[in-house]
Amino acid sequence: MKTQIEIFTQPTCVDCQTAKAYFQQRGIEYVEHNIEDPESFHELHTRVNRVATPTIFIADRVFFGFANNREEIEIALTEMMK
């Protein structure tokens, strides 16, 4: 089964660190892609036609940024867990 949560990050992104800490504190598994890796950069650009971090995929939804989308992310996680 494919992991339902993916986070595209970069090391200097504070919002990325906050997002990862949020998932880790709740024991929610995710796959991280560092966009400093050319393959990850290309994959993100191909999937959403832009590059922003963090970009968070939860099931079939995509969120650009964590802090400004936290409520919607929590809803998506709740729906995914059903």
mmCIF file of the N, C-alpha and C atoms, coordinates in Angstrom:
data_MODEL
# 
_entry.id   MODEL 
# 
loop_
_atom_site.group_PDB 
_atom_site.id 
_atom_site.type_symbol 
_atom_site.label_atom_id 
_atom_site.label_alt_id 
_atom_site.label_comp_id 
_atom_site.label_asym_id 
_atom_site.label_entity_id 
_atom_site.label_seq_id 
_atom_site.pdbx_PDB_ins_code 
_atom_site.Cartn_x 
_atom_site.Cartn_y 
_atom_site.Cartn_z 
_atom_site.occupancy 
_atom_site.B_iso_or_equiv 
_atom_site.pdbx_formal_charge 
_atom_site.auth_seq_id 
_atom_site.auth_comp_id 
_atom_site.auth_asym_id 
_atom_site.auth_atom_id 
_atom_site.pdbx_PDB_model_num 
ATOM 1   N N  . MET A 1 1  ? 0.833   -1.185 0.000   1.00 0.00 ? 1  MET A N  1 
ATOM 2   C CA . MET A 1 1  ? 0.000   0.000  0.000   1.00 0.00 ? 1  MET A CA 1 
ATOM 3   C C  . MET A 1 1  ? 0.875   1.244  0.000   1.00 0.00 ? 1  MET A C  1 
ATOM 4   N N  . LYS A 1 2  ? 0.557   2.196  -0.848  1.00 0.00 ? 2  LYS A N  1 
ATOM 5   C CA . LYS A 1 2  ? 1.325   3.427  -0.948  1.00 0.00 ? 2  LYS A CA 1 
ATOM 6   C C  . LYS A 1 2  ? 1.090   4.294  0.289   1.00 0.00 ? 2  LYS A C  1 
ATOM 7   N N  . THR A 1 3  ? 2.171   4.899  0.776   1.00 0.00 ? 3  THR A N  1 
ATOM 8   C CA . THR A 1 3  ? 2.039   5.820  1.896   1.00 0.00 ? 3  THR A CA 1 
ATOM 9   C C  . THR A 1 3  ? 1.125   6.959  1.487   1.00 0.00 ? 3  THR A C  1 
ATOM 10  N N  . GLN A 1 4  ? 0.198   7.297  2.354   1.00 0.00 ? 4  GLN A N  1 
ATOM 11  C CA . GLN A 1 4  ? -0.796  8.288  2.007   1.00 0.00 ? 4  GLN A CA 1 
ATOM 12  C C  . GLN A 1 4  ? -0.380  9.706  2.345   1.00 0.00 ? 4  GLN A C  1 
ATOM 13  N N  . ILE A 1 5  ? 0.755   9.877  3.022   1.00 0.00 ? 5  ILE A N  1 
ATOM 14  C CA . ILE A 1 5  ? 1.219   11.222 3.361   1.00 0.00 ? 5  ILE A CA 1 
ATOM 15  C C  . ILE A 1 5  ? 2.647   11.397 2.863   1.00 0.00 ? 5  ILE A C  1 
ATOM 16  N N  . GLU A 1 6  ? 2.851   12.447 2.090   1.00 0.00 ? 6  GLU A N  1 
ATOM 17  C CA . GLU A 1 6  ? 4.172   12.808 1.606   1.00 0.00 ? 6  GLU A CA 1 
ATOM 18  C C  . GLU A 1 6  ? 4.381   14.280 1.891   1.00 0.00 ? 6  GLU A C  1 
ATOM 19  N N  . ILE A 1 7  ? 5.609   14.628 2.300   1.00 0.00 ? 7  ILE A N  1 
ATOM 20  C CA . ILE A 1 7  ? 5.948   16.012 2.568   1.00 0.00 ? 7  ILE A CA 1 
ATOM 21  C C  . ILE A 1 7  ? 7.207   16.356 1.774   1.00 0.00 ? 7  ILE A C  1 
ATOM 22  N N  . PHE A 1 8  ? 7.103   17.370 0.945   1.00 0.00 ? 8  PHE A N  1 
ATOM 23  C CA . PHE A 1 8  ? 8.256   17.887 0.215   1.00 0.00 ? 8  PHE A CA 1 
ATOM 24  C C  . PHE A 1 8  ? 8.815   19.049 1.028   1.00 0.00 ? 8  PHE A C  1 
ATOM 25  N N  . THR A 1 9  ? 10.089  18.930 1.410   1.00 0.00 ? 9  THR A N  1 
ATOM 26  C CA . THR A 1 9  ? 10.704  19.868 2.339   1.00 0.00 ? 9  THR A CA 1 
ATOM 27  C C  . THR A 1 9  ? 12.040  20.369 1.800   1.00 0.00 ? 9  THR A C  1 
ATOM 28  N N  . GLN A 1 10 ? 12.602  21.322 2.552   1.00 0.00 ? 10 GLN A N  1 
ATOM 29  C CA . GLN A 1 10 ? 13.999  21.702 2.384   1.00 0.00 ? 10 GLN A CA 1 
ATOM 30  C C  . GLN A 1 10 ? 14.544  22.035 3.771   1.00 0.00 ? 10 GLN A C  1 
ATOM 31  N N  . PRO A 1 11 ? 15.837  21.811 3.992   1.00 0.00 ? 11 PRO A N  1 
ATOM 32  C CA . PRO A 1 11 ? 16.408  21.915 5.340   1.00 0.00 ? 11 PRO A CA 1 
ATOM 33  C C  . PRO A 1 11 ? 16.228  23.269 6.024   1.00 0.00 ? 11 PRO A C  1 
ATOM 34  N N  . THR A 1 12 ? 16.222  24.360 5.293   1.00 0.00 ? 12 THR A N  1 
ATOM 35  C CA . THR A 1 12 ? 16.150  25.687 5.913   1.00 0.00 ? 12 THR A CA 1 
ATOM 36  C C  . THR A 1 12 ? 14.728  26.182 6.136   1.00 0.00 ? 12 THR A C  1 
ATOM 37  N N  . CYS A 1 13 ? 13.736  25.361 5.845   1.00 0.00 ? 13 CYS A N  1 
ATOM 38  C CA . CYS A 1 13 ? 12.326  25.762 5.923   1.00 0.00 ? 13 CYS A CA 1 
ATOM 39  C C  . CYS A 1 13 ? 11.773  25.513 7.330   1.00 0.00 ? 13 CYS A C  1 
ATOM 40  N N  . VAL A 1 14 ? 11.478  26.599 8.046   1.00 0.00 ? 14 VAL A N  1 
ATOM 41  C CA . VAL A 1 14 ? 10.950  26.483 9.409   1.00 0.00 ? 14 VAL A CA 1 
ATOM 42  C C  . VAL A 1 14 ? 9.569   25.831 9.406   1.00 0.00 ? 14 VAL A C  1 
ATOM 43  N N  . ASP A 1 15 ? 8.718   26.182 8.455   1.00 0.00 ? 15 ASP A N  1 
ATOM 44  C CA . ASP A 1 15 ? 7.381   25.590 8.375   1.00 0.00 ? 15 ASP A CA 1 
ATOM 45  C C  . ASP A 1 15 ? 7.476   24.082 8.107   1.00 0.00 ? 15 ASP A C  1 
ATOM 46  N N  . CYS A 1 16 ? 8.505   23.666 7.373   1.00 0.00 ? 16 CYS A N  1 
ATOM 47  C CA . CYS A 1 16 ? 8.725   22.234 7.130   1.00 0.00 ? 16 CYS A CA 1 
ATOM 48  C C  . CYS A 1 16 ? 9.037   21.518 8.447   1.00 0.00 ? 16 CYS A C  1 
ATOM 49  N N  . GLN A 1 17 ? 9.912   22.114 9.254   1.00 0.00 ? 17 GLN A N  1 
ATOM 50  C CA . GLN A 1 17 ? 10.267  21.514 10.540  1.00 0.00 ? 17 GLN A CA 1 
ATOM 51  C C  . GLN A 1 17 ? 9.046   21.414 11.449  1.00 0.00 ? 17 GLN A C  1 
ATOM 52  N N  . THR A 1 18 ? 8.205   22.442 11.427  1.00 0.00 ? 18 THR A N  1 
ATOM 53  C CA . THR A 1 18 ? 6.984   22.433 12.231  1.00 0.00 ? 18 THR A CA 1 
ATOM 54  C C  . THR A 1 18 ? 6.049   21.324 11.770  1.00 0.00 ? 18 THR A C  1 
ATOM 55  N N  . ALA A 1 19 ? 5.902   21.168 10.468  1.00 0.00 ? 19 ALA A N  1 
ATOM 56  C CA . ALA A 1 19 ? 5.025   20.126 9.923   1.00 0.00 ? 19 ALA A CA 1 
ATOM 57  C C  . ALA A 1 19 ? 5.528   18.743 10.316  1.00 0.00 ? 19 ALA A C  1 
ATOM 58  N N  . LYS A 1 20 ? 6.819   18.509 10.159  1.00 0.00 ? 20 LYS A N  1 
ATOM 59  C CA . LYS A 1 20 ? 7.371   17.197 10.500  1.00 0.00 ? 20 LYS A CA 1 
ATOM 60  C C  . LYS A 1 20 ? 7.205   16.907 11.988  1.00 0.00 ? 20 LYS A C  1 
ATOM 61  N N  . ALA A 1 21 ? 7.444   17.904 12.826  1.00 0.00 ? 21 ALA A N  1 
ATOM 62  C CA . ALA A 1 21 ? 7.274   17.719 14.272  1.00 0.00 ? 21 ALA A CA 1 
ATOM 63  C C  . ALA A 1 21 ? 5.820   17.389 14.604  1.00 0.00 ? 21 ALA A C  1 
ATOM 64  N N  . TYR A 1 22 ? 4.887   18.050 13.938  1.00 0.00 ? 22 TYR A N  1 
ATOM 65  C CA . TYR A 1 22 ? 3.460   17.794 14.142  1.00 0.00 ? 22 TYR A CA 1 
ATOM 66  C C  . TYR A 1 22 ? 3.136   16.327 13.874  1.00 0.00 ? 22 TYR A C  1 
ATOM 67  N N  . PHE A 1 23 ? 3.577   15.820 12.735  1.00 0.00 ? 23 PHE A N  1 
ATOM 68  C CA . PHE A 1 23 ? 3.292   14.426 12.375  1.00 0.00 ? 23 PHE A CA 1 
ATOM 69  C C  . PHE A 1 23 ? 4.012   13.460 13.321  1.00 0.00 ? 23 PHE A C  1 
ATOM 70  N N  . GLN A 1 24 ? 5.269   13.752 13.632  1.00 0.00 ? 24 GLN A N  1 
ATOM 71  C CA . GLN A 1 24 ? 6.043   12.866 14.510  1.00 0.00 ? 24 GLN A CA 1 
ATOM 72  C C  . GLN A 1 24 ? 5.431   12.800 15.911  1.00 0.00 ? 24 GLN A C  1 
ATOM 73  N N  . GLN A 1 25 ? 5.019   13.930 16.464  1.00 0.00 ? 25 GLN A N  1 
ATOM 74  C CA . GLN A 1 25 ? 4.448   13.956 17.807  1.00 0.00 ? 25 GLN A CA 1 
ATOM 75  C C  . GLN A 1 25 ? 3.152   13.147 17.884  1.00 0.00 ? 25 GLN A C  1 
ATOM 76  N N  . ARG A 1 26 ? 2.470   13.011 16.771  1.00 0.00 ? 26 ARG A N  1 
ATOM 77  C CA . ARG A 1 26 ? 1.213   12.269 16.734  1.00 0.00 ? 26 ARG A CA 1 
ATOM 78  C C  . ARG A 1 26 ? 1.395   10.840 16.240  1.00 0.00 ? 26 ARG A C  1 
ATOM 79  N N  . GLY A 1 27 ? 2.631   10.450 15.965  1.00 0.00 ? 27 GLY A N  1 
ATOM 80  C CA . GLY A 1 27 ? 2.917   9.102  15.502  1.00 0.00 ? 27 GLY A CA 1 
ATOM 81  C C  . GLY A 1 27 ? 2.368   8.813  14.113  1.00 0.00 ? 27 GLY A C  1 
ATOM 82  N N  . ILE A 1 28 ? 2.252   9.852  13.290  1.00 0.00 ? 28 ILE A N  1 
ATOM 83  C CA . ILE A 1 28 ? 1.711   9.707  11.943  1.00 0.00 ? 28 ILE A CA 1 
ATOM 84  C C  . ILE A 1 28 ? 2.870   9.523  10.972  1.00 0.00 ? 28 ILE A C  1 
ATOM 85  N N  . GLU A 1 29 ? 2.862   8.406  10.264  1.00 0.00 ? 29 GLU A N  1 
ATOM 86  C CA . GLU A 1 29 ? 3.937   8.111  9.323   1.00 0.00 ? 29 GLU A CA 1 
ATOM 87  C C  . GLU A 1 29 ? 3.783   8.937  8.059   1.00 0.00 ? 29 GLU A C  1 
ATOM 88  N N  . TYR A 1 30 ? 4.909   9.338  7.504   1.00 0.00 ? 30 TYR A N  1 
ATOM 89  C CA . TYR A 1 30 ? 4.930   10.090 6.253   1.00 0.00 ? 30 TYR A CA 1 
ATOM 90  C C  . TYR A 1 30 ? 6.236   9.793  5.535   1.00 0.00 ? 30 TYR A C  1 
ATOM 91  N N  . VAL A 1 31 ? 6.257   10.111 4.260   1.00 0.00 ? 31 VAL A N  1 
ATOM 92  C CA . VAL A 1 31 ? 7.478   10.009 3.471   1.00 0.00 ? 31 VAL A CA 1 
ATOM 93  C C  . VAL A 1 31 ? 7.940   11.435 3.201   1.00 0.00 ? 31 VAL A C  1 
ATOM 94  N N  . GLU A 1 32 ? 9.203   11.691 3.509   1.00 0.00 ? 32 GLU A N  1 
ATOM 95  C CA . GLU A 1 32 ? 9.761   13.022 3.276   1.00 0.00 ? 32 GLU A CA 1 
ATOM 96  C C  . GLU A 1 32 ? 10.595  13.028 2.004   1.00 0.00 ? 32 GLU A C  1 
ATOM 97  N N  . HIS A 1 33 ? 10.436  14.083 1.220   1.00 0.00 ? 33 HIS A N  1 
ATOM 98  C CA . HIS A 1 33 ? 11.227  14.298 0.014   1.00 0.00 ? 33 HIS A CA 1 
ATOM 99  C C  . HIS A 1 33 ? 11.921  15.651 0.158   1.00 0.00 ? 33 HIS A C  1 
ATOM 100 N N  . ASN A 1 34 ? 13.227  15.650 0.162   1.00 0.00 ? 34 ASN A N  1 
ATOM 101 C CA . ASN A 1 34 ? 14.000  16.889 0.257   1.00 0.00 ? 34 ASN A CA 1 
ATOM 102 C C  . ASN A 1 34 ? 14.179  17.438 -1.156  1.00 0.00 ? 34 ASN A C  1 
ATOM 103 N N  . ILE A 1 35 ? 13.660  18.638 -1.406  1.00 0.00 ? 35 ILE A N  1 
ATOM 104 C CA . ILE A 1 35 ? 13.732  19.180 -2.767  1.00 0.00 ? 35 ILE A CA 1 
ATOM 105 C C  . ILE A 1 35 ? 15.132  19.617 -3.168  1.00 0.00 ? 35 ILE A C  1 
ATOM 106 N N  . GLU A 1 36 ? 16.097  19.544 -2.243  1.00 0.00 ? 36 GLU A N  1 
ATOM 107 C CA . GLU A 1 36 ? 17.484  19.788 -2.646  1.00 0.00 ? 36 GLU A CA 1 
ATOM 108 C C  . GLU A 1 36 ? 18.002  18.615 -3.485  1.00 0.00 ? 36 GLU A C  1 
ATOM 109 N N  . ASP A 1 37 ? 17.305  17.493 -3.401  1.00 0.00 ? 37 ASP A N  1 
ATOM 110 C CA . ASP A 1 37 ? 17.595  16.356 -4.278  1.00 0.00 ? 37 ASP A CA 1 
ATOM 111 C C  . ASP A 1 37 ? 16.921  16.639 -5.622  1.00 0.00 ? 37 ASP A C  1 
ATOM 112 N N  . PRO A 1 38 ? 17.669  16.646 -6.715  1.00 0.00 ? 38 PRO A N  1 
ATOM 113 C CA . PRO A 1 38 ? 17.085  16.992 -8.019  1.00 0.00 ? 38 PRO A CA 1 
ATOM 114 C C  . PRO A 1 38 ? 15.876  16.132 -8.414  1.00 0.00 ? 38 PRO A C  1 
ATOM 115 N N  . GLU A 1 39 ? 15.890  14.855 -8.057  1.00 0.00 ? 39 GLU A N  1 
ATOM 116 C CA . GLU A 1 39 ? 14.748  13.998 -8.396  1.00 0.00 ? 39 GLU A CA 1 
ATOM 117 C C  . GLU A 1 39 ? 13.492  14.432 -7.648  1.00 0.00 ? 39 GLU A C  1 
ATOM 118 N N  . SER A 1 40 ? 13.636  14.758 -6.376  1.00 0.00 ? 40 SER A N  1 
ATOM 119 C CA . SER A 1 40 ? 12.489  15.218 -5.590  1.00 0.00 ? 40 SER A CA 1 
ATOM 120 C C  . SER A 1 40 ? 11.988  16.561 -6.096  1.00 0.00 ? 40 SER A C  1 
ATOM 121 N N  . PHE A 1 41 ? 12.906  17.452 -6.422  1.00 0.00 ? 41 PHE A N  1 
ATOM 122 C CA . PHE A 1 41 ? 12.533  18.757 -6.975  1.00 0.00 ? 41 PHE A CA 1 
ATOM 123 C C  . PHE A 1 41 ? 11.710  18.567 -8.249  1.00 0.00 ? 41 PHE A C  1 
ATOM 124 N N  . HIS A 1 42 ? 12.215  17.723 -9.141  1.00 0.00 ? 42 HIS A N  1 
ATOM 125 C CA . HIS A 1 42 ? 11.535  17.467 -10.409 1.00 0.00 ? 42 HIS A CA 1 
ATOM 126 C C  . HIS A 1 42 ? 10.170  16.820 -10.176 1.00 0.00 ? 42 HIS A C  1 
ATOM 127 N N  . GLU A 1 43 ? 10.098  15.852 -9.253  1.00 0.00 ? 43 GLU A N  1 
ATOM 128 C CA . GLU A 1 43 ? 8.831   15.182 -8.966  1.00 0.00 ? 43 GLU A CA 1 
ATOM 129 C C  . GLU A 1 43 ? 7.784   16.181 -8.475  1.00 0.00 ? 43 GLU A C  1 
ATOM 130 N N  . LEU A 1 44 ? 8.174   17.046 -7.544  1.00 0.00 ? 44 LEU A N  1 
ATOM 131 C CA . LEU A 1 44 ? 7.231   18.035 -7.019  1.00 0.00 ? 44 LEU A CA 1 
ATOM 132 C C  . LEU A 1 44 ? 6.761   18.971 -8.123  1.00 0.00 ? 44 LEU A C  1 
ATOM 133 N N  . HIS A 1 45 ? 7.687   19.473 -8.899  1.00 0.00 ? 45 HIS A N  1 
ATOM 134 C CA . HIS A 1 45 ? 7.324   20.392 -9.983  1.00 0.00 ? 45 HIS A CA 1 
ATOM 135 C C  . HIS A 1 45 ? 6.406   19.716 -10.995 1.00 0.00 ? 45 HIS A C  1 
ATOM 136 N N  . THR A 1 46 ? 6.681   18.474 -11.293 1.00 0.00 ? 46 THR A N  1 
ATOM 137 C CA . THR A 1 46 ? 5.855   17.727 -12.249 1.00 0.00 ? 46 THR A CA 1 
ATOM 138 C C  . THR A 1 46 ? 4.449   17.497 -11.702 1.00 0.00 ? 46 THR A C  1 
ATOM 139 N N  . ARG A 1 47 ? 4.348   17.171 -10.424 1.00 0.00 ? 47 ARG A N  1 
ATOM 140 C CA . ARG A 1 47 ? 3.037   16.845 -9.835  1.00 0.00 ? 47 ARG A CA 1 
ATOM 141 C C  . ARG A 1 47 ? 2.129   18.058 -9.669  1.00 0.00 ? 47 ARG A C  1 
ATOM 142 N N  . VAL A 1 48 ? 2.696   19.214 -9.294  1.00 0.00 ? 48 VAL A N  1 
ATOM 143 C CA . VAL A 1 48 ? 1.838   20.367 -8.991  1.00 0.00 ? 48 VAL A CA 1 
ATOM 144 C C  . VAL A 1 48 ? 2.209   21.624 -9.775  1.00 0.00 ? 48 VAL A C  1 
ATOM 145 N N  . ASN A 1 49 ? 3.180   21.515 -10.651 1.00 0.00 ? 49 ASN A N  1 
ATOM 146 C CA . ASN A 1 49 ? 3.592   22.616 -11.517 1.00 0.00 ? 49 ASN A CA 1 
ATOM 147 C C  . ASN A 1 49 ? 4.070   23.833 -10.730 1.00 0.00 ? 49 ASN A C  1 
ATOM 148 N N  . ARG A 1 50 ? 4.619   23.591 -9.564  1.00 0.00 ? 50 ARG A N  1 
ATOM 149 C CA . ARG A 1 50 ? 5.233   24.650 -8.763  1.00 0.00 ? 50 ARG A CA 1 
ATOM 150 C C  . ARG A 1 50 ? 6.124   24.010 -7.715  1.00 0.00 ? 50 ARG A C  1 
ATOM 151 N N  . VAL A 1 51 ? 6.970   24.813 -7.104  1.00 0.00 ? 51 VAL A N  1 
ATOM 152 C CA . VAL A 1 51 ? 7.849   24.324 -6.051  1.00 0.00 ? 51 VAL A CA 1 
ATOM 153 C C  . VAL A 1 51 ? 7.694   25.241 -4.850  1.00 0.00 ? 51 VAL A C  1 
ATOM 154 N N  . ALA A 1 52 ? 7.134   24.708 -3.781  1.00 0.00 ? 52 ALA A N  1 
ATOM 155 C CA . ALA A 1 52 ? 6.951   25.436 -2.527  1.00 0.00 ? 52 ALA A CA 1 
ATOM 156 C C  . ALA A 1 52 ? 7.118   24.430 -1.397  1.00 0.00 ? 52 ALA A C  1 
ATOM 157 N N  . THR A 1 53 ? 7.702   24.875 -0.291  1.00 0.00 ? 53 THR A N  1 
ATOM 158 C CA . THR A 1 53 ? 7.853   23.967 0.842   1.00 0.00 ? 53 THR A CA 1 
ATOM 159 C C  . THR A 1 53 ? 7.258   24.587 2.089   1.00 0.00 ? 53 THR A C  1 
ATOM 160 N N  . PRO A 1 54 ? 6.663   23.753 2.925   1.00 0.00 ? 54 PRO A N  1 
ATOM 161 C CA . PRO A 1 54 ? 6.381   22.352 2.622   1.00 0.00 ? 54 PRO A CA 1 
ATOM 162 C C  . PRO A 1 54 ? 5.178   22.220 1.691   1.00 0.00 ? 54 PRO A C  1 
ATOM 163 N N  . THR A 1 55 ? 5.239   21.238 0.849   1.00 0.00 ? 55 THR A N  1 
ATOM 164 C CA . THR A 1 55 ? 4.067   20.808 0.103   1.00 0.00 ? 55 THR A CA 1 
ATOM 165 C C  . THR A 1 55 ? 3.703   19.453 0.689   1.00 0.00 ? 55 THR A C  1 
ATOM 166 N N  . ILE A 1 56 ? 2.466   19.347 1.143   1.00 0.00 ? 56 ILE A N  1 
ATOM 167 C CA . ILE A 1 56 ? 2.025   18.156 1.860   1.00 0.00 ? 56 ILE A CA 1 
ATOM 168 C C  . ILE A 1 56 ? 0.901   17.485 1.078   1.00 0.00 ? 56 ILE A C  1 
ATOM 169 N N  . PHE A 1 57 ? 1.113   16.218 0.750   1.00 0.00 ? 57 PHE A N  1 
ATOM 170 C CA . PHE A 1 57 ? 0.089   15.413 0.095   1.00 0.00 ? 57 PHE A CA 1 
ATOM 171 C C  . PHE A 1 57 ? -0.510  14.486 1.141   1.00 0.00 ? 57 PHE A C  1 
ATOM 172 N N  . ILE A 1 58 ? -1.817  14.559 1.305   1.00 0.00 ? 58 ILE A N  1 
ATOM 173 C CA . ILE A 1 58 ? -2.538  13.650 2.197   1.00 0.00 ? 58 ILE A CA 1 
ATOM 174 C C  . ILE A 1 58 ? -3.624  13.001 1.353   1.00 0.00 ? 58 ILE A C  1 
ATOM 175 N N  . ALA A 1 59 ? -3.440  11.701 1.118   1.00 0.00 ? 59 ALA A N  1 
ATOM 176 C CA . ALA A 1 59 ? -4.331  10.960 0.221   1.00 0.00 ? 59 ALA A CA 1 
ATOM 177 C C  . ALA A 1 59 ? -4.378  11.702 -1.111  1.00 0.00 ? 59 ALA A C  1 
ATOM 178 N N  . ASP A 1 60 ? -5.545  12.187 -1.528  1.00 0.00 ? 60 ASP A N  1 
ATOM 179 C CA . ASP A 1 60 ? -5.652  12.849 -2.831  1.00 0.00 ? 60 ASP A CA 1 
ATOM 180 C C  . ASP A 1 60 ? -5.688  14.376 -2.706  1.00 0.00 ? 60 ASP A C  1 
ATOM 181 N N  . ARG A 1 61 ? -5.313  14.902 -1.539  1.00 0.00 ? 61 ARG A N  1 
ATOM 182 C CA . ARG A 1 61 ? -5.317  16.354 -1.336  1.00 0.00 ? 61 ARG A CA 1 
ATOM 183 C C  . ARG A 1 61 ? -3.892  16.886 -1.251  1.00 0.00 ? 61 ARG A C  1 
ATOM 184 N N  . VAL A 1 62 ? -3.730  18.156 -1.627  1.00 0.00 ? 62 VAL A N  1 
ATOM 185 C CA . VAL A 1 62 ? -2.407  18.790 -1.553  1.00 0.00 ? 62 VAL A CA 1 
ATOM 186 C C  . VAL A 1 62 ? -2.533  20.117 -0.814  1.00 0.00 ? 62 VAL A C  1 
ATOM 187 N N  . PHE A 1 63 ? -1.531  20.376 0.038   1.00 0.00 ? 63 PHE A N  1 
ATOM 188 C CA . PHE A 1 63 ? -1.498  21.604 0.827   1.00 0.00 ? 63 PHE A CA 1 
ATOM 189 C C  . PHE A 1 63 ? -0.158  22.284 0.610   1.00 0.00 ? 63 PHE A C  1 
ATOM 190 N N  . PHE A 1 64 ? -0.179  23.568 0.334   1.00 0.00 ? 64 PHE A N  1 
ATOM 191 C CA . PHE A 1 64 ? 1.042   24.351 0.189   1.00 0.00 ? 64 PHE A CA 1 
ATOM 192 C C  . PHE A 1 64 ? 1.235   25.140 1.476   1.00 0.00 ? 64 PHE A C  1 
ATOM 193 N N  . GLY A 1 65 ? 2.171   24.691 2.300   1.00 0.00 ? 65 GLY A N  1 
ATOM 194 C CA . GLY A 1 65 ? 2.404   25.299 3.597   1.00 0.00 ? 65 GLY A CA 1 
ATOM 195 C C  . GLY A 1 65 ? 1.703   24.501 4.679   1.00 0.00 ? 65 GLY A C  1 
ATOM 196 N N  . PHE A 1 66 ? 2.227   24.606 5.892   1.00 0.00 ? 66 PHE A N  1 
ATOM 197 C CA . PHE A 1 66 ? 1.628   23.891 7.014   1.00 0.00 ? 66 PHE A CA 1 
ATOM 198 C C  . PHE A 1 66 ? 0.829   24.823 7.914   1.00 0.00 ? 66 PHE A C  1 
ATOM 199 N N  . ALA A 1 67 ? 1.463   25.847 8.447   1.00 0.00 ? 67 ALA A N  1 
ATOM 200 C CA . ALA A 1 67 ? 0.826   26.707 9.448   1.00 0.00 ? 67 ALA A CA 1 
ATOM 201 C C  . ALA A 1 67 ? -0.483  27.302 8.941   1.00 0.00 ? 67 ALA A C  1 
ATOM 202 N N  . ASN A 1 68 ? -0.495  27.742 7.699   1.00 0.00 ? 68 ASN A N  1 
ATOM 203 C CA . ASN A 1 68 ? -1.706  28.373 7.165   1.00 0.00 ? 68 ASN A CA 1 
ATOM 204 C C  . ASN A 1 68 ? -2.767  27.365 6.726   1.00 0.00 ? 68 ASN A C  1 
ATOM 205 N N  . ASN A 1 69 ? -2.453  26.083 6.792   1.00 0.00 ? 69 ASN A N  1 
ATOM 206 C CA . ASN A 1 69 ? -3.400  25.030 6.395   1.00 0.00 ? 69 ASN A CA 1 
ATOM 207 C C  . ASN A 1 69 ? -3.658  24.016 7.499   1.00 0.00 ? 69 ASN A C  1 
ATOM 208 N N  . ARG A 1 70 ? -3.236  24.314 8.703   1.00 0.00 ? 70 ARG A N  1 
ATOM 209 C CA . ARG A 1 70 ? -3.275  23.312 9.773   1.00 0.00 ? 70 ARG A CA 1 
ATOM 210 C C  . ARG A 1 70 ? -4.679  22.745 10.003  1.00 0.00 ? 70 ARG A C  1 
ATOM 211 N N  . GLU A 1 71 ? -5.691  23.591 10.058  1.00 0.00 ? 71 GLU A N  1 
ATOM 212 C CA . GLU A 1 71 ? -7.045  23.088 10.297  1.00 0.00 ? 71 GLU A CA 1 
ATOM 213 C C  . GLU A 1 71 ? -7.494  22.150 9.188   1.00 0.00 ? 71 GLU A C  1 
ATOM 214 N N  . GLU A 1 72 ? -7.220  22.533 7.936   1.00 0.00 ? 72 GLU A N  1 
ATOM 215 C CA . GLU A 1 72 ? -7.611  21.690 6.805   1.00 0.00 ? 72 GLU A CA 1 
ATOM 216 C C  . GLU A 1 72 ? -6.825  20.381 6.801   1.00 0.00 ? 72 GLU A C  1 
ATOM 217 N N  . ILE A 1 73 ? -5.563  20.445 7.207   1.00 0.00 ? 73 ILE A N  1 
ATOM 218 C CA . ILE A 1 73 ? -4.736  19.240 7.296   1.00 0.00 ? 73 ILE A CA 1 
ATOM 219 C C  . ILE A 1 73 ? -5.304  18.295 8.356   1.00 0.00 ? 73 ILE A C  1 
ATOM 220 N N  . GLU A 1 74 ? -5.705  18.835 9.502   1.00 0.00 ? 74 GLU A N  1 
ATOM 221 C CA . GLU A 1 74 ? -6.290  18.001 10.552  1.00 0.00 ? 74 GLU A CA 1 
ATOM 222 C C  . GLU A 1 74 ? -7.575  17.335 10.068  1.00 0.00 ? 74 GLU A C  1 
ATOM 223 N N  . ILE A 1 75 ? -8.390  18.054 9.304   1.00 0.00 ? 75 ILE A N  1 
ATOM 224 C CA . ILE A 1 75 ? -9.617  17.478 8.734   1.00 0.00 ? 75 ILE A CA 1 
ATOM 225 C C  . ILE A 1 75 ? -9.256  16.354 7.766   1.00 0.00 ? 75 ILE A C  1 
ATOM 226 N N  . ALA A 1 76 ? -8.277  16.597 6.897   1.00 0.00 ? 76 ALA A N  1 
ATOM 227 C CA . ALA A 1 76 ? -7.869  15.582 5.920   1.00 0.00 ? 76 ALA A CA 1 
ATOM 228 C C  . ALA A 1 76 ? -7.339  14.338 6.619   1.00 0.00 ? 76 ALA A C  1 
ATOM 229 N N  . LEU A 1 77 ? -6.581  14.525 7.700   1.00 0.00 ? 77 LEU A N  1 
ATOM 230 C CA . LEU A 1 77 ? -6.072  13.371 8.443   1.00 0.00 ? 77 LEU A CA 1 
ATOM 231 C C  . LEU A 1 77 ? -7.190  12.582 9.087   1.00 0.00 ? 77 LEU A C  1 
ATOM 232 N N  . THR A 1 78 ? -8.166  13.282 9.646   1.00 0.00 ? 78 THR A N  1 
ATOM 233 C CA . THR A 1 78 ? -9.311  12.618 10.258  1.00 0.00 ? 78 THR A CA 1 
ATOM 234 C C  . THR A 1 78 ? -10.078 11.815 9.218   1.00 0.00 ? 78 THR A C  1 
ATOM 235 N N  . GLU A 1 79 ? -10.292 12.398 8.059   1.00 0.00 ? 79 GLU A N  1 
ATOM 236 C CA . GLU A 1 79 ? -11.008 11.694 6.980   1.00 0.00 ? 79 GLU A CA 1 
ATOM 237 C C  . GLU A 1 79 ? -10.206 10.491 6.493   1.00 0.00 ? 79 GLU A C  1 
ATOM 238 N N  . MET A 1 80 ? -8.892  10.613 6.409   1.00 0.00 ? 80 MET A N  1 
ATOM 239 C CA . MET A 1 80 ? -8.041  9.535  5.939   1.00 0.00 ? 80 MET A CA 1 
ATOM 240 C C  . MET A 1 80 ? -8.071  8.350  6.909   1.00 0.00 ? 80 MET A C  1 
ATOM 241 N N  . MET A 1 81 ? -8.172  8.650  8.201   1.00 0.00 ? 81 MET A N  1 
ATOM 242 C CA . MET A 1 81 ? -8.124  7.604  9.230   1.00 0.00 ? 81 MET A CA 1 
ATOM 243 C C  . MET A 1 81 ? -9.433  6.825  9.343   1.00 0.00 ? 81 MET A C  1 
ATOM 244 N N  . LYS A 1 82 ? -10.501 7.323  8.747   1.00 0.00 ? 82 LYS A N  1 
ATOM 245 C CA . LYS A 1 82 ? -11.805 6.638  8.850   1.00 0.00 ? 82 LYS A CA 1 
ATOM 246 C C  . LYS A 1 82 ? -11.793 5.310  8.163   1.00 0.00 ? 82 LYS A C  1 
# 
